[in-house]
Amino acid sequence: MKAAVLGIGGMGMGVMATCRDCGRLAGVVGYDIAGTQIALACERGFVATTDLDGILNDPAVGVVFVTASNNAHKPLVMAALRAGKAVMCEKPIATTLEDAREMVDEAERRGLFFQIGFELRYSKLYTTIKNWIDQGLLGPVMNTQCTYICSEFHNKGSWRNRLSTGGGMFGEKLSHYVDLPRWWIGSPVTEVHSVCAPNVVPYYEVRDNYHTVYRFANGAVSELTFHMAVGETFAGDPLRDQLDQQKDDGHALRYLIVGTRGAAATDVFFRRIKRWEFGDSPTGMTSKWVEDITWNPKDDQEYYHNTHGQNLDIICRVLAGQPPRHPARDAYETMRLVEAAERSADSGNIQQMAAM
């Protein structure tokens, strides 16, 4: 079986490398509308073309990875599904909830493999939390809080900054960070409230900040604080570790997860996972720090953005005729939450999920 990668920018090139080096595929071919990307791929030893029909009509191509700009997801995914291919599509599924629903419905109607690229569900920083929850070490999770502070690293001219091509910051970037609490808590989201300040980044069509709270059917509450502006003082300094450099500049990407029996914390920039165990004493509730995990910088991708592990799992599942580890229908629920957050930010009102 061969793989195809549709959209060979930075993300797509990485997927092509995984496909080429995994030792399980007969080959990989890339597709892009930009001749510059075709030339770059060929310089790197890949096969690449602007002939989409030729790729989709090739019976040897069994799995298609869609890594193009968000506005291209729907036409590329639908074309691949209609050609009978297994498909992995980067998040967000699409730039509108209606398009996302049509794509998921099409895959289910045809009985085809369809998974969305939420690679944080494969990343050790976050799978550790899921394992602790599944083992009962935290008890039922009642609260999660995520703080995400970063520089403006998309830069002027990026398709991610435009509503027509990116669809919005929440789907493009923050969908990861509301998808995780959905996965951990395992209960439907019932209501969402977002508030946003005026943008600091003057050339963005999309929002550069969100303060979002969402409630689950079991009573749990999650909160996300995001803003994008704080610059990197020594951007690109080869003598400094990237995370240590950004940590010194005020960057943050961390969770606090609190259950009835214990709590946990993840921190990308401090490379740390912690767990506390709650107890009782004659004077009151106790909290004991019982686990502390760190990792080596060389393992960063495996811990907090394990795209390689995700894509390798997808390849193996398609070859074995297995269903997705994380079905697209579940990812669609995250897209509903994304849309609810945007609608709430637009209206200033709490968005009830039942009305979506």
C-alpha positions as CSV (number, residue, x, y, z in Angstrom):
1,M,0.0,0.0,0.0
2,K,1.1,3.6,-0.8
3,A,0.2,6.8,1.0
4,A,-0.6,10.2,-0.4
5,V,-0.1,13.5,1.4
6,L,-2.3,16.3,0.2
7,G,-0.8,19.7,1.0
8,I,3.0,19.5,1.5
9,G,3.9,22.6,3.6
10,G,5.8,22.1,6.8
11,M,3.2,19.7,8.3
12,G,2.8,17.7,5.1
13,M,6.6,17.3,4.7
14,G,6.8,15.8,8.1
15,V,4.0,13.3,7.3
16,M,5.8,12.4,4.1
17,A,8.9,11.6,6.1
18,T,7.0,9.4,8.5
19,C,5.4,7.5,5.5
20,R,8.8,7.1,3.8
21,D,10.7,6.0,6.9
22,C,8.1,3.8,8.6
23,G,9.1,0.6,6.7
24,R,5.5,-0.4,6.2
25,L,4.5,1.3,3.0
26,A,5.4,0.7,-0.7
27,G,5.8,4.5,-1.2
28,V,4.4,7.9,-0.6
29,V,3.4,10.7,-3.0
30,G,2.8,14.4,-2.2
31,Y,0.3,16.8,-3.8
32,D,0.2,20.6,-3.7
33,I,-1.1,23.4,-5.9
34,A,2.1,25.4,-5.4
35,G,5.0,24.6,-7.7
36,T,7.5,25.8,-5.2
37,Q,6.4,23.1,-2.7
38,I,6.5,20.4,-5.4
39,A,10.1,21.5,-6.3
40,L,11.1,21.5,-2.6
41,A,9.7,18.1,-2.0
42,C,11.5,16.7,-5.1
43,E,14.8,18.3,-3.8
44,R,14.3,16.4,-0.6
45,G,13.9,13.1,-2.5
46,F,10.1,12.8,-2.4
47,V,7.7,12.1,-5.3
48,A,5.3,15.0,-5.7
49,T,2.8,16.2,-8.2
50,T,0.0,18.7,-9.0
51,D,-2.1,15.8,-10.4
52,L,-4.7,15.1,-7.7
53,D,-6.9,12.9,-9.9
54,G,-3.9,10.7,-10.8
55,I,-3.2,10.2,-7.1
56,L,-6.8,9.4,-6.2
57,N,-7.3,7.1,-9.2
58,D,-4.2,5.0,-8.2
59,P,-5.4,1.8,-6.7
60,A,-2.1,1.4,-4.8
61,V,-2.8,4.5,-2.7
62,G,-4.7,3.2,0.3
63,V,-4.4,6.0,2.8
64,V,-4.6,9.8,2.3
65,F,-3.3,12.4,4.7
66,V,-4.8,15.9,4.3
67,T,-2.4,18.5,5.6
68,A,-3.5,21.5,3.5
69,S,-4.9,24.9,4.7
70,N,-8.1,24.5,6.6
71,N,-10.3,25.8,3.8
72,A,-9.1,23.0,1.6
73,H,-9.9,20.2,4.0
74,K,-13.5,19.6,2.8
75,P,-12.9,19.3,-0.9
76,L,-9.8,17.2,-0.5
77,V,-11.3,14.9,2.1
78,M,-14.5,14.4,0.1
79,A,-12.6,13.7,-3.0
80,A,-10.5,11.1,-1.2
81,L,-13.5,9.5,0.4
82,R,-15.4,9.3,-2.9
83,A,-12.3,7.5,-4.3
84,G,-12.6,4.9,-1.5
85,K,-9.5,5.9,0.4
86,A,-8.9,5.8,4.2
87,V,-8.4,9.4,5.3
88,M,-6.6,11.3,8.1
89,C,-7.3,15.0,8.1
90,E,-5.5,17.6,10.2
91,K,-7.7,19.5,12.7
92,P,-9.9,21.4,12.4
93,I,-12.1,19.1,10.4
94,A,-13.3,22.1,8.3
95,T,-13.8,25.8,8.6
96,T,-17.5,25.5,9.3
97,L,-19.5,23.1,11.5
98,E,-21.8,22.2,8.6
99,D,-18.9,21.2,6.4
100,A,-17.4,19.1,9.2
101,R,-20.7,17.3,9.7
102,E,-21.0,16.5,5.9
103,M,-17.5,15.1,5.9
104,V,-18.1,12.8,8.9
105,D,-21.4,11.7,7.5
106,E,-19.8,10.8,4.2
107,A,-17.1,8.7,5.8
108,E,-19.7,6.8,7.9
109,R,-22.0,6.3,5.0
110,R,-19.2,4.7,3.0
111,G,-17.8,2.8,5.9
112,L,-14.4,4.3,5.5
113,F,-11.6,5.0,7.9
114,F,-11.6,8.7,8.9
115,Q,-9.6,10.2,11.7
116,I,-8.8,13.8,12.7
117,G,-5.3,14.9,13.7
118,F,-5.6,15.4,17.4
119,E,-2.0,14.2,18.1
120,L,-2.0,15.4,21.7
121,R,-4.1,12.2,22.4
122,Y,-0.9,10.3,21.5
123,S,1.5,12.6,23.4
124,K,3.0,11.3,26.7
125,L,2.4,14.5,28.6
126,Y,-1.3,14.0,28.1
127,T,-1.7,10.2,27.9
128,T,-0.1,10.1,31.3
129,I,-3.0,12.1,32.7
130,K,-5.5,9.9,30.8
131,N,-3.9,6.8,32.3
132,W,-4.0,8.2,35.8
133,I,-7.7,9.0,35.4
134,D,-8.5,5.6,34.0
135,Q,-6.7,4.0,36.9
136,G,-8.9,6.0,39.3
137,L,-5.9,7.9,40.8
138,L,-7.6,11.3,40.5
139,G,-11.2,10.2,41.0
140,P,-13.8,11.8,38.8
141,V,-12.3,15.0,37.3
142,M,-14.2,18.1,38.5
143,N,-12.1,20.9,37.2
144,T,-9.4,21.5,34.6
145,Q,-7.6,24.8,33.8
146,C,-5.4,25.5,30.8
147,T,-3.1,28.5,30.5
148,Y,-1.6,29.1,27.0
149,I,0.5,32.2,26.4
150,C,2.7,32.4,23.3
151,S,4.3,34.8,20.8
152,E,2.7,35.8,17.5
153,F,4.6,33.1,15.5
154,H,2.3,32.7,12.5
155,N,3.6,36.0,11.0
156,K,2.1,38.3,8.4
157,G,0.7,36.7,5.3
158,S,0.0,33.3,6.9
159,W,-3.2,31.6,5.9
160,R,-3.8,30.9,9.6
161,N,-4.4,34.6,10.2
162,R,-7.3,34.9,7.7
163,L,-10.9,33.9,8.4
164,S,-11.4,32.6,4.8
165,T,-8.5,30.2,4.9
166,G,-8.0,29.5,8.6
167,G,-11.5,29.7,9.8
168,G,-10.6,31.1,13.2
169,M,-8.0,30.8,16.0
170,F,-10.1,28.5,18.2
171,G,-10.4,25.8,15.5
172,E,-6.9,26.2,14.1
173,K,-5.0,26.2,17.4
174,L,-7.2,25.9,20.5
175,S,-9.2,22.9,19.5
176,H,-6.4,20.8,20.8
177,Y,-6.7,22.3,24.3
178,V,-10.5,21.8,24.6
179,D,-10.3,18.3,23.0
180,L,-8.1,17.0,25.8
181,P,-10.5,17.8,28.7
182,R,-13.3,16.2,26.7
183,W,-11.2,13.1,26.4
184,W,-10.2,13.1,30.1
185,I,-13.6,13.8,31.5
186,G,-15.6,11.7,29.2
187,S,-18.9,13.6,29.6
188,P,-20.8,15.7,27.0
189,V,-20.3,19.4,27.1
190,T,-23.5,21.3,27.9
191,E,-22.7,25.0,27.8
192,V,-19.8,27.3,26.8
193,H,-19.0,30.9,27.6
194,S,-16.2,32.8,25.8
195,V,-15.1,36.4,26.3
196,C,-12.3,38.1,24.2
197,A,-10.5,41.4,24.6
198,P,-9.7,43.5,21.5
199,N,-6.8,42.1,19.5
200,V,-3.2,43.1,20.3
201,V,-1.9,41.8,17.0
202,P,-3.1,44.4,14.6
203,Y,-3.0,42.4,11.3
204,Y,-5.0,39.4,12.5
205,E,-8.5,38.8,11.1
206,V,-8.9,36.1,13.7
207,R,-8.9,36.6,17.5
208,D,-5.6,36.6,19.4
209,N,-7.1,35.9,22.8
210,Y,-9.9,33.9,24.5
211,H,-11.1,33.3,28.0
212,T,-13.4,30.3,27.7
213,V,-15.3,28.3,30.4
214,Y,-17.3,25.2,29.5
215,R,-19.5,22.9,31.6
216,F,-20.0,19.1,31.2
217,A,-23.1,17.1,31.8
218,N,-21.6,15.5,34.9
219,G,-21.0,18.9,36.5
220,A,-17.3,19.2,35.7
221,V,-16.0,22.6,34.6
222,S,-13.0,23.4,32.4
223,E,-11.4,26.8,31.6
224,L,-9.0,27.9,28.9
225,T,-7.0,31.2,29.0
226,F,-5.1,32.0,25.8
227,H,-3.3,35.1,24.5
228,M,-0.8,35.5,21.8
229,A,1.6,38.4,21.8
230,V,4.6,38.0,24.2
231,G,7.7,37.9,22.0
232,E,10.8,35.7,22.0
233,T,13.7,37.8,23.2
234,F,16.3,35.5,21.6
235,A,14.2,34.0,18.8
236,G,16.2,31.4,16.9
237,D,19.3,31.5,19.2
238,P,21.1,28.2,18.4
239,L,22.9,28.2,21.8
240,R,19.7,28.2,23.8
241,D,17.1,25.5,24.3
242,Q,13.9,26.6,22.7
243,L,11.6,25.9,25.7
244,D,13.9,27.4,28.2
245,Q,14.2,30.5,26.0
246,Q,10.5,30.9,25.7
247,K,9.9,30.1,29.4
248,D,12.1,33.0,30.3
249,D,10.0,35.3,28.1
250,G,6.8,34.5,29.9
251,H,5.5,31.8,27.6
252,A,3.3,29.1,29.2
253,L,1.4,26.0,28.3
254,R,0.1,24.2,31.3
255,Y,-2.9,22.3,32.7
256,L,-4.1,21.8,36.2
257,I,-6.5,18.8,36.5
258,V,-8.4,18.3,39.8
259,G,-10.5,15.3,40.7
260,T,-12.1,14.1,43.9
261,R,-9.2,11.8,44.9
262,G,-6.2,13.8,43.6
263,A,-4.9,16.3,41.1
264,A,-2.3,16.5,38.3
265,A,-0.4,19.2,36.4
266,T,1.3,19.3,33.1
267,D,3.8,21.9,32.0
268,V,5.4,22.0,28.5
269,F,7.9,24.7,29.2
270,F,9.2,23.2,32.5
271,R,9.0,19.6,31.0
272,R,7.1,18.3,34.0
273,I,4.1,16.2,35.0
274,K,3.1,16.1,38.6
275,R,0.4,14.2,40.6
276,W,-1.0,14.8,44.1
277,E,-3.1,12.4,46.2
278,F,-5.8,13.7,48.4
279,G,-6.4,12.4,51.9
280,D,-8.0,13.1,55.3
281,S,-6.6,14.1,58.7
282,P,-8.0,15.1,62.0
283,T,-7.5,18.7,61.0
284,G,-8.8,18.6,57.4
285,M,-8.1,17.5,53.9
286,T,-4.5,16.7,52.9
287,S,-2.7,16.8,49.6
288,K,0.4,14.8,49.1
289,W,2.8,15.1,46.1
290,V,3.3,11.5,44.9
291,E,4.6,11.6,41.4
292,D,7.0,13.9,39.5
293,I,7.9,13.1,35.9
294,T,10.4,15.0,33.7
295,W,11.9,14.3,30.2
296,N,14.9,14.9,28.1
297,P,14.7,17.7,25.4
298,K,15.3,15.1,22.7
299,D,12.0,13.6,23.6
300,D,10.0,16.8,23.3
301,Q,7.9,15.8,20.3
302,E,6.9,12.5,21.8
303,Y,5.8,14.2,24.9
304,Y,3.8,17.2,23.7
305,H,3.2,16.9,19.9
306,N,3.5,13.3,18.9
307,T,2.5,13.6,15.2
308,H,4.9,10.9,14.3
309,G,3.3,8.4,16.7
310,Q,-0.2,9.3,15.6
311,N,0.5,9.0,11.9
312,L,2.4,5.7,12.4
313,D,-0.6,4.3,14.3
314,I,-3.0,5.4,11.5
315,I,-0.8,3.7,8.9
316,C,-0.7,0.4,10.9
317,R,-4.5,0.5,11.5
318,V,-5.3,1.0,7.9
319,L,-3.0,-1.8,6.9
320,A,-4.6,-4.1,9.5
321,G,-8.1,-3.1,8.5
322,Q,-8.8,-1.7,11.9
323,P,-11.0,1.3,12.8
324,P,-9.6,4.6,13.9
325,R,-8.3,4.8,17.5
326,H,-10.2,8.1,17.8
327,P,-13.2,8.2,15.4
328,A,-14.0,11.4,13.5
329,R,-17.4,11.5,15.0
330,D,-15.8,12.1,18.4
331,A,-13.6,14.9,16.8
332,Y,-16.8,16.4,15.5
333,E,-18.0,16.9,19.1
334,T,-14.8,18.9,19.7
335,M,-15.7,21.0,16.6
336,R,-19.2,21.6,18.1
337,L,-17.4,23.0,21.2
338,V,-15.2,25.1,19.0
339,E,-18.2,26.6,17.2
340,A,-20.0,27.2,20.5
341,A,-16.9,29.1,21.9
342,E,-16.8,31.3,18.8
343,R,-20.6,32.0,18.9
344,S,-20.4,32.9,22.5
345,A,-17.5,35.3,21.9
346,D,-19.5,36.9,19.1
347,S,-22.7,37.3,21.1
348,G,-21.4,37.8,24.6
349,N,-23.9,35.1,25.8
350,I,-23.5,31.6,27.2
351,Q,-24.0,29.1,24.3
352,Q,-26.1,26.1,25.1
353,M,-24.8,23.0,23.2
354,A,-28.3,21.7,22.8
355,A,-29.0,24.6,20.5
356,M,-26.1,23.8,18.2
